[in-house]
Amino acid sequence: MLKAGHRIRELRRAQKLTIMELADMLGVSGPSVYFWEHYRSYPSLQNAIVMADFFGVSLDYLVGREFVPKSPQDAAQ
């Protein structure tokens, strides 16, 4: 998950969401999202899946295993 923090921040900003708005959507605290974005901690698998689905990218893209954002639907084909 070396790029997860950067990707979360990039995707959150592209949707024009604040840290608190993303945190509220996930049911976590604002500091949790801040820590993910600054590599102090990592989201749970459940939260990572919810974010990938919300942002329309694959889980692999979210955590930095892919460089091209594929939607989960594309990955299933």
BASETOR-364817 format. One record per residue (C-alpha): x, y, z. Coordinates in Angstrom, 3 decimals, always signed. Each point is the difference from the previous one (the first is absolute). Example, Ala and Ser with C-alpha at 12.3 -4.5 7.8 and 13.67 -1.06 7.14 Angstrom:
+12.300 / -4.500 / +7.800 $
+1.370 / +3.440 / -0.660 $
This chain:
+0.000 / +0.000 / +0.000 $
+2.854 / +2.356 / -0.684 $
-2.100 / +2.310 / -2.164 $
-3.316 / -0.366 / +1.787 $
+0.235 / +3.309 / +1.835 $
+0.776 / +1.950 / -3.142 $
-2.766 / -1.733 / -1.950 $
-2.596 / +0.577 / +2.724 $
+0.851 / +3.706 / +0.109 $
+0.032 / +0.277 / -3.806 $
-3.367 / -1.733 / -0.385 $
-1.577 / +1.911 / +2.903 $
+1.082 / +3.344 / -1.466 $
-1.214 / -0.973 / -3.482 $
-3.462 / -0.494 / +1.523 $
+0.355 / +3.338 / +1.831 $
-0.474 / -1.681 / +3.368 $
+1.476 / +1.220 / +3.237 $
+1.728 / -2.402 / +2.361 $
-3.034 / +0.229 / +2.289 $
-2.457 / -0.736 / -2.808 $
+1.894 / -3.158 / -0.957 $
+0.320 / -0.962 / +3.662 $
-3.749 / +0.440 / +0.560 $
-0.788 / -2.103 / -3.067 $
+2.222 / -2.810 / +1.351 $
-1.102 / +0.346 / +3.619 $
+3.515 / +0.784 / +1.230 $
+1.592 / +3.036 / +1.591 $
+1.562 / +2.854 / -1.946 $
+3.400 / -0.738 / +1.521 $
-0.228 / -3.578 / -1.340 $
-0.254 / +1.253 / -3.585 $
+2.764 / +2.534 / +0.659 $
+2.250 / -2.773 / +1.330 $
-0.698 / -2.175 / -3.070 $
+0.893 / +2.876 / -2.310 $
+3.215 / +0.691 / +1.916 $
+1.096 / -3.652 / +0.353 $
-0.402 / -0.139 / +3.771 $
-2.493 / -2.857 / -0.254 $
-1.935 / -1.908 / -2.640 $
-3.714 / -0.500 / -0.562 $
-1.582 / -3.313 / +0.850 $
-0.693 / -2.314 / -2.907 $
-3.708 / +0.749 / +0.372 $
+0.581 / +3.767 / -0.226 $
+2.394 / -0.420 / -2.932 $
-2.646 / -2.002 / -1.903 $
-2.680 / +2.604 / +0.728 $
+2.305 / +2.791 / -1.199 $
+0.967 / -1.877 / -3.174 $
-3.673 / -0.562 / -0.801 $
-0.927 / +3.597 / +0.809 $
+2.813 / +1.448 / -2.114 $
-0.636 / -2.481 / -2.816 $
+3.496 / -1.485 / -0.014 $
+1.398 / -3.438 / +0.685 $
+1.364 / -0.873 / +3.406 $
+3.378 / -0.642 / -1.656 $
+0.040 / +3.561 / -1.331 $
-0.955 / +1.435 / +3.376 $
+2.909 / -1.738 / +1.737 $
+2.537 / +0.683 / -2.738 $
+0.227 / -3.406 / -1.691 $
-1.299 / +1.425 / -3.298 $
+0.874 / +3.243 / -1.712 $
-3.103 / +0.318 / -2.163 $
-3.273 / +0.456 / +1.857 $
-2.304 / -2.833 / -1.052 $
-3.523 / -0.201 / +1.240 $
-0.971 / -3.136 / +1.914 $
-2.284 / -0.883 / -2.945 $
+2.958 / +0.100 / -2.433 $
+2.028 / -2.275 / +2.254 $
-2.789 / -2.614 / +0.001 $
+0.131 / -0.370 / -3.780 $
